Amino acid sequence: MRTIVSRTAMVAVAAGLVMSAGAGASAGECFMKAGQGTAGTLQGAKFQVDEVLLQATDWGAWAEWMATGKTTGYDFGKRQYKCKEGGLGYECTGQAEICKK
């Protein structure tokens, strides 16, 4: 189980690095981000997607969101998810428009 969790984390980080086109955005700039998450619960898979979206945008924004639930430098738009059962429980893809404040 530990190996599965470790691999899931590595996939999330890799996906975040691959989709990092929005890093260094100017104030007022908006961009779409997409990501994938897998977890034993539907809520957990969606949480993984949210993490990847923020990691792909700005690691500082992700760290702030993990610590406080806020993203003061960005407007993190409504997420859209497509989820299915499979893998470790649920697999979700998602996207959101993220704007630099």
Backbone atoms as SQL, in Angstrom:
CREATE TABLE atoms (id INTEGER PRIMARY KEY, chain TEXT, resi INTEGER, resn TEXT, atom TEXT, x REAL, y REAL, z REAL);
INSERT INTO atoms VALUES
  (1, 'A', 1, 'MET', 'N', 0.831, -1.195, 0.000),
  (2, 'A', 1, 'MET', 'CA', 0.000, 0.000, 0.000),
  (3, 'A', 1, 'MET', 'C', 0.871, 1.253, 0.000),
  (4, 'A', 2, 'ARG', 'N', 1.941, 1.196, 0.766),
  (5, 'A', 2, 'ARG', 'CA', 2.839, 2.346, 0.842),
  (6, 'A', 2, 'ARG', 'C', 3.431, 2.670, -0.522),
  (7, 'A', 3, 'THR', 'N', 3.780, 1.638, -1.286),
  (8, 'A', 3, 'THR', 'CA', 4.328, 1.827, -2.621),
  (9, 'A', 3, 'THR', 'C', 3.300, 2.478, -3.532),
  (10, 'A', 4, 'ILE', 'N', 2.039, 2.062, -3.425),
  (11, 'A', 4, 'ILE', 'CA', 0.980, 2.630, -4.255),
  (12, 'A', 4, 'ILE', 'C', 0.803, 4.111, -3.955),
  (13, 'A', 5, 'VAL', 'N', 0.776, 4.481, -2.684),
  (14, 'A', 5, 'VAL', 'CA', 0.628, 5.886, -2.298),
  (15, 'A', 5, 'VAL', 'C', 1.823, 6.687, -2.798),
  (16, 'A', 6, 'SER', 'N', 3.024, 6.136, -2.660),
  (17, 'A', 6, 'SER', 'CA', 4.228, 6.816, -3.122),
  (18, 'A', 6, 'SER', 'C', 4.188, 7.028, -4.633),
  (19, 'A', 7, 'ARG', 'N', 3.766, 6.016, -5.367),
  (20, 'A', 7, 'ARG', 'CA', 3.682, 6.147, -6.829),
  (21, 'A', 7, 'ARG', 'C', 2.630, 7.167, -7.226),
  (22, 'A', 8, 'THR', 'N', 1.511, 7.191, -6.519),
  (23, 'A', 8, 'THR', 'CA', 0.465, 8.169, -6.805),
  (24, 'A', 8, 'THR', 'C', 0.997, 9.580, -6.599),
  (25, 'A', 9, 'ALA', 'N', 1.730, 9.796, -5.531),
  (26, 'A', 9, 'ALA', 'CA', 2.304, 11.116, -5.262),
  (27, 'A', 9, 'ALA', 'C', 3.291, 11.506, -6.363),
  (28, 'A', 10, 'MET', 'N', 4.105, 10.558, -6.798),
  (29, 'A', 10, 'MET', 'CA', 5.078, 10.855, -7.852),
  (30, 'A', 10, 'MET', 'C', 4.377, 11.212, -9.155),
  (31, 'A', 11, 'VAL', 'N', 3.287, 10.510, -9.480),
  (32, 'A', 11, 'VAL', 'CA', 2.525, 10.820, -10.689),
  (33, 'A', 11, 'VAL', 'C', 1.937, 12.217, -10.595),
  (34, 'A', 12, 'ALA', 'N', 1.396, 12.583, -9.437),
  (35, 'A', 12, 'ALA', 'CA', 0.815, 13.918, -9.260),
  (36, 'A', 12, 'ALA', 'C', 1.868, 14.995, -9.446),
  (37, 'A', 13, 'VAL', 'N', 3.047, 14.799, -8.879),
  (38, 'A', 13, 'VAL', 'CA', 4.125, 15.778, -9.022),
  (39, 'A', 13, 'VAL', 'C', 4.576, 15.866, -10.471),
  (40, 'A', 14, 'ALA', 'N', 4.737, 14.729, -11.131),
  (41, 'A', 14, 'ALA', 'CA', 5.157, 14.727, -12.531),
  (42, 'A', 14, 'ALA', 'C', 4.125, 15.434, -13.405),
  (43, 'A', 15, 'ALA', 'N', 2.849, 15.167, -13.173),
  (44, 'A', 15, 'ALA', 'CA', 1.798, 15.823, -13.950),
  (45, 'A', 15, 'ALA', 'C', 1.833, 17.327, -13.726),
  (46, 'A', 16, 'GLY', 'N', 2.068, 17.733, -12.510),
  (47, 'A', 16, 'GLY', 'CA', 2.162, 19.157, -12.201),
  (48, 'A', 16, 'GLY', 'C', 3.319, 19.824, -12.917),
  (49, 'A', 17, 'LEU', 'N', 4.454, 19.139, -12.986),
  (50, 'A', 17, 'LEU', 'CA', 5.619, 19.693, -13.664),
  (51, 'A', 17, 'LEU', 'C', 5.397, 19.784, -15.169),
  (52, 'A', 18, 'VAL', 'N', 4.735, 18.784, -15.741),
  (53, 'A', 18, 'VAL', 'CA', 4.485, 18.778, -17.174),
  (54, 'A', 18, 'VAL', 'C', 3.557, 19.908, -17.575),
  (55, 'A', 19, 'MET', 'N', 2.590, 20.236, -16.722),
  (56, 'A', 19, 'MET', 'CA', 1.578, 21.228, -17.073),
  (57, 'A', 19, 'MET', 'C', 1.859, 22.589, -16.431),
  (58, 'A', 20, 'SER', 'N', 3.101, 23.013, -16.358),
  (59, 'A', 20, 'SER', 'CA', 3.451, 24.231, -15.631),
  (60, 'A', 20, 'SER', 'C', 3.525, 25.476, -16.503),
  (61, 'A', 21, 'ALA', 'N', 2.788, 25.529, -17.585),
  (62, 'A', 21, 'ALA', 'CA', 2.857, 26.664, -18.506),
  (63, 'A', 21, 'ALA', 'C', 2.420, 27.987, -17.892),
  (64, 'A', 22, 'GLY', 'N', 1.609, 27.992, -16.846),
  (65, 'A', 22, 'GLY', 'CA', 1.105, 29.231, -16.268),
  (66, 'A', 22, 'GLY', 'C', 2.034, 29.869, -15.253),
  (67, 'A', 23, 'ALA', 'N', 3.108, 29.195, -14.858),
  (68, 'A', 23, 'ALA', 'CA', 4.023, 29.737, -13.855),
  (69, 'A', 23, 'ALA', 'C', 4.597, 31.058, -14.347),
  (70, 'A', 24, 'GLY', 'N', 4.697, 32.024, -13.470),
  (71, 'A', 24, 'GLY', 'CA', 5.242, 33.322, -13.828),
  (72, 'A', 24, 'GLY', 'C', 4.236, 34.218, -14.538),
  (73, 'A', 25, 'ALA', 'N', 2.974, 33.975, -14.354),
  (74, 'A', 25, 'ALA', 'CA', 1.918, 34.752, -15.014),
  (75, 'A', 25, 'ALA', 'C', 1.897, 36.179, -14.483),
  (76, 'A', 26, 'SER', 'N', 1.444, 37.094, -15.335),
  (77, 'A', 26, 'SER', 'CA', 1.299, 38.500, -14.950),
  (78, 'A', 26, 'SER', 'C', -0.055, 38.719, -14.300),
  (79, 'A', 27, 'ALA', 'N', -0.153, 39.759, -13.468),
  (80, 'A', 27, 'ALA', 'CA', -1.419, 40.090, -12.811),
  (81, 'A', 27, 'ALA', 'C', -2.514, 40.258, -13.855),
  (82, 'A', 28, 'GLY', 'N', -3.680, 39.713, -13.577),
  (83, 'A', 28, 'GLY', 'CA', -4.812, 39.797, -14.485),
  (84, 'A', 28, 'GLY', 'C', -4.838, 38.723, -15.560),
  (85, 'A', 29, 'GLU', 'N', -3.761, 37.969, -15.700),
  (86, 'A', 29, 'GLU', 'CA', -3.696, 36.914, -16.708),
  (87, 'A', 29, 'GLU', 'C', -4.439, 35.672, -16.219),
  (88, 'A', 30, 'CYS', 'N', -5.229, 35.077, -17.098),
  (89, 'A', 30, 'CYS', 'CA', -5.964, 33.854, -16.769),
  (90, 'A', 30, 'CYS', 'C', -5.531, 32.744, -17.723),
  (91, 'A', 31, 'PHE', 'N', -5.591, 31.526, -17.245),
  (92, 'A', 31, 'PHE', 'CA', -5.208, 30.383, -18.056),
  (93, 'A', 31, 'PHE', 'C', -5.942, 29.149, -17.559),
  (94, 'A', 32, 'MET', 'N', -6.128, 28.197, -18.454),
  (95, 'A', 32, 'MET', 'CA', -6.765, 26.929, -18.107),
  (96, 'A', 32, 'MET', 'C', -5.676, 25.933, -17.718),
  (97, 'A', 33, 'LYS', 'N', -5.974, 25.164, -16.688),
  (98, 'A', 33, 'LYS', 'CA', -5.086, 24.094, -16.252),
  (99, 'A', 33, 'LYS', 'C', -5.896, 22.814, -16.195),
  (100, 'A', 34, 'ALA', 'N', -5.226, 21.699, -16.403),
  (101, 'A', 34, 'ALA', 'CA', -5.867, 20.394, -16.323),
  (102, 'A', 34, 'ALA', 'C', -4.967, 19.456, -15.547),
  (103, 'A', 35, 'GLY', 'N', -5.574, 18.462, -14.907),
  (104, 'A', 35, 'GLY', 'CA', -4.790, 17.504, -14.141),
  (105, 'A', 35, 'GLY', 'C', -5.561, 16.217, -13.928),
  (106, 'A', 36, 'GLN', 'N', -4.890, 15.252, -13.347),
  (107, 'A', 36, 'GLN', 'CA', -5.469, 13.940, -13.078),
  (108, 'A', 36, 'GLN', 'C', -5.161, 13.542, -11.651),
  (109, 'A', 37, 'GLY', 'N', -6.098, 12.838, -11.013),
  (110, 'A', 37, 'GLY', 'CA', -5.892, 12.348, -9.662),
  (111, 'A', 37, 'GLY', 'C', -6.494, 10.970, -9.484),
  (112, 'A', 38, 'THR', 'N', -5.882, 10.177, -8.617),
  (113, 'A', 38, 'THR', 'CA', -6.354, 8.830, -8.304),
  (114, 'A', 38, 'THR', 'C', -6.303, 8.651, -6.799),
  (115, 'A', 39, 'ALA', 'N', -7.376, 8.095, -6.244),
  (116, 'A', 39, 'ALA', 'CA', -7.412, 7.833, -4.802),
  (117, 'A', 39, 'ALA', 'C', -8.477, 6.780, -4.505),
  (118, 'A', 40, 'GLY', 'N', -8.486, 6.342, -3.281),
  (119, 'A', 40, 'GLY', 'CA', -9.448, 5.334, -2.847),
  (120, 'A', 40, 'GLY', 'C', -10.870, 5.845, -2.728),
  (121, 'A', 41, 'THR', 'N', -11.031, 7.166, -2.620),
  (122, 'A', 41, 'THR', 'CA', -12.360, 7.768, -2.535),
  (123, 'A', 41, 'THR', 'C', -12.524, 8.804, -3.637),
  (124, 'A', 42, 'LEU', 'N', -13.772, 9.092, -3.974),
  (125, 'A', 42, 'LEU', 'CA', -14.051, 10.113, -4.984),
  (126, 'A', 42, 'LEU', 'C', -13.544, 11.473, -4.514),
  (127, 'A', 43, 'GLN', 'N', -13.784, 11.798, -3.263),
  (128, 'A', 43, 'GLN', 'CA', -13.321, 13.071, -2.705),
  (129, 'A', 43, 'GLN', 'C', -11.794, 13.156, -2.766),
  (130, 'A', 44, 'GLY', 'N', -11.109, 12.075, -2.454),
  (131, 'A', 44, 'GLY', 'CA', -9.655, 12.061, -2.491),
  (132, 'A', 44, 'GLY', 'C', -9.115, 12.251, -3.899),
  (133, 'A', 45, 'ALA', 'N', -9.760, 11.646, -4.894),
  (134, 'A', 45, 'ALA', 'CA', -9.311, 11.795, -6.280),
  (135, 'A', 45, 'ALA', 'C', -9.490, 13.238, -6.751),
  (136, 'A', 46, 'LYS', 'N', -10.601, 13.873, -6.364),
  (137, 'A', 46, 'LYS', 'CA', -10.806, 15.279, -6.715),
  (138, 'A', 46, 'LYS', 'C', -9.778, 16.165, -6.022),
  (139, 'A', 47, 'PHE', 'N', -9.447, 15.841, -4.779),
  (140, 'A', 47, 'PHE', 'CA', -8.424, 16.590, -4.056),
  (141, 'A', 47, 'PHE', 'C', -7.082, 16.481, -4.777),
  (142, 'A', 48, 'GLN', 'N', -6.759, 15.296, -5.272),
  (143, 'A', 48, 'GLN', 'CA', -5.516, 15.108, -6.025),
  (144, 'A', 48, 'GLN', 'C', -5.509, 15.991, -7.267),
  (145, 'A', 49, 'VAL', 'N', -6.641, 16.088, -7.961),
  (146, 'A', 49, 'VAL', 'CA', -6.743, 16.962, -9.138),
  (147, 'A', 49, 'VAL', 'C', -6.467, 18.406, -8.725),
  (148, 'A', 50, 'ASP', 'N', -7.098, 18.860, -7.652),
  (149, 'A', 50, 'ASP', 'CA', -6.888, 20.235, -7.190),
  (150, 'A', 50, 'ASP', 'C', -5.413, 20.498, -6.890),
  (151, 'A', 51, 'GLU', 'N', -4.763, 19.538, -6.258),
  (152, 'A', 51, 'GLU', 'CA', -3.335, 19.695, -5.969),
  (153, 'A', 51, 'GLU', 'C', -2.525, 19.868, -7.250),
  (154, 'A', 52, 'VAL', 'N', -2.784, 19.014, -8.235),
  (155, 'A', 52, 'VAL', 'CA', -2.036, 19.083, -9.496),
  (156, 'A', 52, 'VAL', 'C', -2.275, 20.414, -10.200),
  (157, 'A', 53, 'LEU', 'N', -3.523, 20.900, -10.183),
  (158, 'A', 53, 'LEU', 'CA', -3.825, 22.179, -10.825),
  (159, 'A', 53, 'LEU', 'C', -2.998, 23.302, -10.210),
  (160, 'A', 54, 'LEU', 'N', -2.899, 23.318, -8.898),
  (161, 'A', 54, 'LEU', 'CA', -2.122, 24.379, -8.231),
  (162, 'A', 54, 'LEU', 'C', -0.623, 24.170, -8.385),
  (163, 'A', 55, 'GLN', 'N', -0.173, 22.931, -8.331),
  (164, 'A', 55, 'GLN', 'CA', 1.254, 22.671, -8.532),
  (165, 'A', 55, 'GLN', 'C', 1.682, 23.097, -9.930),
  (166, 'A', 56, 'ALA', 'N', 0.805, 22.886, -10.904),
  (167, 'A', 56, 'ALA', 'CA', 1.109, 23.270, -12.275),
  (168, 'A', 56, 'ALA', 'C', 1.105, 24.780, -12.467),
  (169, 'A', 57, 'THR', 'N', 0.506, 25.488, -11.538),
  (170, 'A', 57, 'THR', 'CA', 0.408, 26.942, -11.618),
  (171, 'A', 57, 'THR', 'C', 1.549, 27.612, -10.867),
  (172, 'A', 58, 'ASP', 'N', 1.696, 27.259, -9.593),
  (173, 'A', 58, 'ASP', 'CA', 2.676, 27.933, -8.739),
  (174, 'A', 58, 'ASP', 'C', 2.842, 27.093, -7.468),
  (175, 'A', 59, 'TRP', 'N', 4.051, 26.603, -7.232),
  (176, 'A', 59, 'TRP', 'CA', 4.290, 25.755, -6.058),
  (177, 'A', 59, 'TRP', 'C', 4.010, 26.508, -4.767),
  (178, 'A', 60, 'GLY', 'N', 4.231, 27.811, -4.751),
  (179, 'A', 60, 'GLY', 'CA', 3.935, 28.611, -3.564),
  (180, 'A', 60, 'GLY', 'C', 2.442, 28.674, -3.296),
  (181, 'A', 61, 'ALA', 'N', 1.641, 28.797, -4.379),
  (182, 'A', 61, 'ALA', 'CA', 0.186, 28.807, -4.232),
  (183, 'A', 61, 'ALA', 'C', -0.290, 27.457, -3.708),
  (184, 'A', 62, 'TRP', 'N', 0.298, 26.385, -4.199),
  (185, 'A', 62, 'TRP', 'CA', -0.069, 25.045, -3.719),
  (186, 'A', 62, 'TRP', 'C', 0.252, 24.908, -2.236),
  (187, 'A', 63, 'ALA', 'N', 1.440, 25.337, -1.819),
  (188, 'A', 63, 'ALA', 'CA', 1.833, 25.219, -0.413),
  (189, 'A', 63, 'ALA', 'C', 0.900, 26.038, 0.483),
  (190, 'A', 64, 'GLU', 'N', 0.561, 27.251, 0.042),
  (191, 'A', 64, 'GLU', 'CA', -0.362, 28.087, 0.820),
  (192, 'A', 64, 'GLU', 'C', -1.723, 27.409, 0.933),
  (193, 'A', 65, 'TRP', 'N', -2.227, 26.859, -0.169),
  (194, 'A', 65, 'TRP', 'CA', -3.529, 26.199, -0.181),
  (195, 'A', 65, 'TRP', 'C', -3.528, 24.981, 0.741),
  (196, 'A', 66, 'MET', 'N', -2.439, 24.225, 0.743),
  (197, 'A', 66, 'MET', 'CA', -2.349, 23.051, 1.619),
  (198, 'A', 66, 'MET', 'C', -2.340, 23.475, 3.089),
  (199, 'A', 67, 'ALA', 'N', -1.693, 24.596, 3.385),
  (200, 'A', 67, 'ALA', 'CA', -1.566, 25.053, 4.777),
  (201, 'A', 67, 'ALA', 'C', -2.793, 25.812, 5.277),
  (202, 'A', 68, 'THR', 'N', -3.417, 26.606, 4.391),
  (203, 'A', 68, 'THR', 'CA', -4.487, 27.506, 4.853),
  (204, 'A', 68, 'THR', 'C', -5.815, 27.343, 4.123),
  (205, 'A', 69, 'GLY', 'N', -5.816, 26.644, 2.987),
  (206, 'A', 69, 'GLY', 'CA', -7.022, 26.535, 2.179),
  (207, 'A', 69, 'GLY', 'C', -7.268, 27.749, 1.304),
  (208, 'A', 70, 'LYS', 'N', -6.291, 28.660, 1.227),
  (209, 'A', 70, 'LYS', 'CA', -6.428, 29.894, 0.447),
  (210, 'A', 70, 'LYS', 'C', -5.351, 29.973, -0.627),
  (211, 'A', 71, 'THR', 'N', -5.631, 30.742, -1.658),
  (212, 'A', 71, 'THR', 'CA', -4.652, 31.042, -2.703),
  (213, 'A', 71, 'THR', 'C', -4.684, 32.555, -2.924),
  (214, 'A', 72, 'THR', 'N', -3.979, 33.299, -2.081),
  (215, 'A', 72, 'THR', 'CA', -4.079, 34.757, -2.117),
  (216, 'A', 72, 'THR', 'C', -3.547, 35.368, -3.404),
  (217, 'A', 73, 'GLY', 'N', -2.644, 34.723, -4.102),
  (218, 'A', 73, 'GLY', 'CA', -2.096, 35.278, -5.335),
  (219, 'A', 73, 'GLY', 'C', -2.881, 34.918, -6.577),
  (220, 'A', 74, 'TYR', 'N', -3.865, 34.015, -6.436),
  (221, 'A', 74, 'TYR', 'CA', -4.608, 33.517, -7.590),
  (222, 'A', 74, 'TYR', 'C', -6.087, 33.361, -7.262),
  (223, 'A', 75, 'ASP', 'N', -6.919, 33.572, -8.275),
  (224, 'A', 75, 'ASP', 'CA', -8.318, 33.183, -8.201),
  (225, 'A', 75, 'ASP', 'C', -8.395, 31.794, -8.805),
  (226, 'A', 76, 'PHE', 'N', -8.733, 30.831, -7.985),
  (227, 'A', 76, 'PHE', 'CA', -8.796, 29.430, -8.368),
  (228, 'A', 76, 'PHE', 'C', -10.240, 29.145, -8.736),
  (229, 'A', 77, 'GLY', 'N', -10.541, 29.176, -10.029),
  (230, 'A', 77, 'GLY', 'CA', -11.914, 29.064, -10.503),
  (231, 'A', 77, 'GLY', 'C', -12.576, 27.739, -10.185),
  (232, 'A', 78, 'LYS', 'N', -13.842, 27.664, -10.531),
  (233, 'A', 78, 'LYS', 'CA', -14.618, 26.448, -10.304),
  (234, 'A', 78, 'LYS', 'C', -13.995, 25.291, -11.087),
  (235, 'A', 79, 'ARG', 'N', -13.812, 24.184, -10.409),
  (236, 'A', 79, 'ARG', 'CA', -13.235, 23.013, -11.048),
  (237, 'A', 79, 'ARG', 'C', -14.321, 22.181, -11.712),
  (238, 'A', 80, 'GLN', 'N', -13.976, 21.593, -12.827),
  (239, 'A', 80, 'GLN', 'CA', -14.852, 20.659, -13.528),
  (240, 'A', 80, 'GLN', 'C', -14.149, 19.309, -13.521),
  (241, 'A', 81, 'TYR', 'N', -14.847, 18.296, -13.041),
  (242, 'A', 81, 'TYR', 'CA', -14.260, 16.967, -12.914),
  (243, 'A', 81, 'TYR', 'C', -14.993, 15.959, -13.779),
  (244, 'A', 82, 'LYS', 'N', -14.257, 14.970, -14.266),
  (245, 'A', 82, 'LYS', 'CA', -14.812, 13.772, -14.891),
  (246, 'A', 82, 'LYS', 'C', -14.167, 12.613, -14.153),
  (247, 'A', 83, 'CYS', 'N', -14.988, 11.822, -13.464),
  (248, 'A', 83, 'CYS', 'CA', -14.467, 10.759, -12.618),
  (249, 'A', 83, 'CYS', 'C', -15.067, 9.413, -12.996),
  (250, 'A', 84, 'LYS', 'N', -14.288, 8.361, -12.722),
  (251, 'A', 84, 'LYS', 'CA', -14.768, 6.998, -12.940),
  (252, 'A', 84, 'LYS', 'C', -14.109, 6.082, -11.924),
  (253, 'A', 85, 'GLU', 'N', -14.762, 4.975, -11.665),
  (254, 'A', 85, 'GLU', 'CA', -14.163, 3.980, -10.784),
  (255, 'A', 85, 'GLU', 'C', -13.086, 3.250, -11.565),
  (256, 'A', 86, 'GLY', 'N', -11.978, 2.955, -10.872),
  (257, 'A', 86, 'GLY', 'CA', -10.883, 2.233, -11.504),
  (258, 'A', 86, 'GLY', 'C', -9.585, 2.518, -10.787),
  (259, 'A', 87, 'GLY', 'N', -8.543, 1.820, -11.169),
  (260, 'A', 87, 'GLY', 'CA', -7.242, 2.034, -10.536),
  (261, 'A', 87, 'GLY', 'C', -7.303, 1.710, -9.063),
  (262, 'A', 88, 'LEU', 'N', -6.973, 2.673, -8.222),
  (263, 'A', 88, 'LEU', 'CA', -6.968, 2.479, -6.776),
  (264, 'A', 88, 'LEU', 'C', -8.333, 2.705, -6.141),
  (265, 'A', 89, 'GLY', 'N', -9.307, 3.041, -6.897),
  (266, 'A', 89, 'GLY', 'CA', -10.644, 3.329, -6.376),
  (267, 'A', 89, 'GLY', 'C', -11.380, 4.240, -7.344),
  (268, 'A', 90, 'TYR', 'N', -10.876, 5.462, -7.491),
  (269, 'A', 90, 'TYR', 'CA', -11.457, 6.433, -8.417),
  (270, 'A', 90, 'TYR', 'C', -10.341, 7.153, -9.160),
  (271, 'A', 91, 'GLU', 'N', -10.614, 7.452, -10.421),
  (272, 'A', 91, 'GLU', 'CA', -9.706, 8.243, -11.244),
  (273, 'A', 91, 'GLU', 'C', -10.481, 9.450, -11.744),
  (274, 'A', 92, 'CYS', 'N', -9.931, 10.629, -11.539),
  (275, 'A', 92, 'CYS', 'CA', -10.593, 11.858, -11.987),
  (276, 'A', 92, 'CYS', 'C', -9.638, 12.678, -12.843),
  (277, 'A', 93, 'THR', 'N', -10.181, 13.299, -13.844),
  (278, 'A', 93, 'THR', 'CA', -9.485, 14.360, -14.549),
  (279, 'A', 93, 'THR', 'C', -10.285, 15.618, -14.257),
  (280, 'A', 94, 'GLY', 'N', -9.622, 16.733, -14.318),
  (281, 'A', 94, 'GLY', 'CA', -10.313, 17.977, -14.024),
  (282, 'A', 94, 'GLY', 'C', -9.603, 19.161, -14.642),
  (283, 'A', 95, 'GLN', 'N', -10.310, 20.252, -14.685),
  (284, 'A', 95, 'GLN', 'CA', -9.725, 21.487, -15.183),
  (285, 'A', 95, 'GLN', 'C', -10.344, 22.671, -14.470),
  (286, 'A', 96, 'ALA', 'N', -9.634, 23.789, -14.537),
  (287, 'A', 96, 'ALA', 'CA', -10.115, 25.026, -13.944),
  (288, 'A', 96, 'ALA', 'C', -9.430, 26.203, -14.610),
  (289, 'A', 97, 'GLU', 'N', -10.124, 27.332, -14.633),
  (290, 'A', 97, 'GLU', 'CA', -9.483, 28.574, -15.058),
  (291, 'A', 97, 'GLU', 'C', -8.879, 29.203, -13.812),
  (292, 'A', 98, 'ILE', 'N', -7.614, 29.565, -13.903),
  (293, 'A', 98, 'ILE', 'CA', -6.901, 30.163, -12.787),
  (294, 'A', 98, 'ILE', 'C', -6.397, 31.530, -13.245),
  (295, 'A', 99, 'CYS', 'N', -6.678, 32.552, -12.442),
  (296, 'A', 99, 'CYS', 'CA', -6.273, 33.914, -12.788),
  (297, 'A', 99, 'CYS', 'C', -5.304, 34.461, -11.747),
  (298, 'A', 100, 'LYS', 'N', -4.258, 35.107, -12.217),
  (299, 'A', 100, 'LYS', 'CA', -3.294, 35.778, -11.352),
  (300, 'A', 100, 'LYS', 'C', -3.914, 37.076, -10.863),
  (301, 'A', 101, 'LYS', 'N', -3.851, 37.314, -9.553),
  (302, 'A', 101, 'LYS', 'CA', -4.411, 38.559, -8.986),
  (303, 'A', 101, 'LYS', 'C', -3.445, 39.709, -9.160);
